Amino acid sequence: MRDFLFMSIPFFYNSNFDSSSGSFLLDEETSKHIVQVLRMKEGEDLQLTDGKGHLFTCKIMEVSKRKCEVEIRKAANRNPAERKITIAISLLKNTGRFEWFLEKATEIGVSEIIPLICERTEKEKFRYERMNAICVSAMLQSQQCWLPVLNEPVEFDNLIIRRFDNFKKLIAYCDDGPKQSIPDLHTGTSSHCLVCIGPEGDFTRAEIQSAIKNDFIPISLGETRLRTETAGVVAATLLNHS
């Protein structure tokens, strides 16, 4: 159970700040939210994370309409998950569905997300700042201190030839053929995993064969045919709890 203090104090993200000085100014967007939306005052407490495992309990020292200065009162580190879960997933024609996946994957605790461009990917436009902001919001909502690494989109053919040292590499697809289920993989709590999820039309046969040649293990995510974003969430959940 998480401690009451962590859950009850307003929680914010700030990617770049110098904690060594003891006090610092928050960025304008965060300051405006604290001062104008939440109407917090000098002397009140809040918590900050940099998305890299650090958690700071701070006291508000000075406020104005667009400025909030805080002083660090307590610092703590949250350890990352033993198992690093990386989801490489095709971009979707419906941006809202891809954004839903980003939100849920962050809440589950995925370590890294790699948007893919596959042969059957229908949309290649990717608004990185918006997508990363969705991950930040989900991290804060789920009270976490680790922000998933969100990559720019990469070509599927380029991804599968990359080196992923100490990773078990998996690919989920709908075509027939021998596959393993995630609970049967015996990955162990410290085994890192990369799983590839294809677009609405699935991976092509050539893509599947190429992945297998590069040591990707075919996996099944169940008996039903899943949407791309659902498959990503199911894979992340199974890997997180297997």
MITORFI-916474 format. One record per residue (C-alpha): residue in one letter; x, y, z. Coordinates in steps of 0.1 Angstrom, whole numbers, plus 5000, padded with zeros to 4 digits. Each point is the difference from the previous one (the first is absolute). Layout:
<rs>
AXYZ;...
</rs>
This chain:
<rs>
M500050005000;R501350354991;D500550235029;F497350255007;L502250304996;F500949914964;M496349964991;S498750315017;I502450284990;P499650154965;F502449834976;F501850164970;Y502649934974;N503050214992;S502649854976;N502850255005;F500950155034;D503050035022;S499349835033;S503450085014;S499250365007;G497249925024;S497550244984;F499050084964;L497450144977;L497549774984;D499350034963;E497350254990;E497349744990;T500449815033;S500150335020;K496850124984;H498249685008;I501150015036;V499250375005;Q497050064977;V498349674998;L500649845034;R500450345017;M502849875022;K501750245024;E503450065015;G500749755027;E498149724984;D501649674991;L500249824966;Q502049724985;L502049994968;T501649734979;D502450034971;G498749674985;K503349845007;G499249855034;H500550305021;L497350135024;F500250335017;T497850145027;C500150384998;K498550305017;I498850304980;M502250305009;E498750274976;V497250034975;S498850244973;K497749954970;R502649824979;K502749925025;C500349755028;E503249955020;V500349705022;E502549865025;I500849645003;R499349855034;K500449634993;A501549794972;A499449644992;N500849754973;R497549754985;N501749694986;P499149914964;A498249674993;E502449704998;R498749914966;K500150264972;I497049964977;T500350164966;I497050024977;A500650064963;I496650074985;S498850124966;L498650354997;L496350004994;K497750194976;N497850105029;T502350215022;G497749995029;R500449625003;F503850035000;E499850275027;W497849765020;F502749744997;L502750255012;E497950095030;K499349645011;A503649874993;T501350285022;E497649915028;I501049634998;G503750105003;V501549944966;S503650124998;E500350094964;I497650064970;I501249984964;P497550114974;L500349794968;I499650064963;C499149674984;E499149914965;R496350025008;T500250305023;E497450254988;K501350315018;E503550135005;K499450355015;F501150015036;R499650305023;Y502849925025;E499450285025;R496249925003;M500749635003;N502750045026;A497650245020;I497549725001;C502649775015;V500950265026;S496350055009;A499549625004;M503249975021;L498750275024;Q496549865001;S501349665009;Q502450145026;Q503249884985;C503550144998;W501249844968;L499050144967;P500149764971;V502650084973;L498050104970;N501949964967;E499450174966;P498549754975;V502349754984;E499749774970;F499249645010;D502849864979;N502550225018;L498749915034;I500349624997;I503750024990;R500950215031;R501949855028;F497949965032;D502549845024;N498549805028;F496550034985;K497649734991;K498650114967;L496449924992;I497650064971;A496249975002;Y498049944968;C496749844988;D501349764973;D500049625008;G503149835011;P501749885032;K500050265027;Q500750025037;S497950165027;I501650265022;P499449805032;D501949714985;L503150204991;H501649975034;T501550354996;G500850055037;T499550325019;S503350154988;S499849904963;H499450314978;C497449964972;L499350174967;V496749924983;C499050114965;I496350084992;G499050054964;P497550234983;E496249954994;G500849774970;D502649815020;F503649944991;T500749874965;R501249644996;A503450144989;E500250225031;I499249705023;Q502649784983;S502650285002;A499450055037;I500249625007;K503349994981;N501350275024;D499149805031;F496550135007;I497849745017;P496449984987;I497550045028;S496249975004;L497950255019;G497049785003;E497349844978;T498350334989;R501150244974;L501050325017;R500350364988;T503650134999;E499750225030;T498349735020;A502749754991;G502650245012;V498350045034;V499449625003;A503649924993;A501250275024;T497749865028;L501049644994;L503750085000;N499650225031;H498449725020;S501449684986;
</rs>
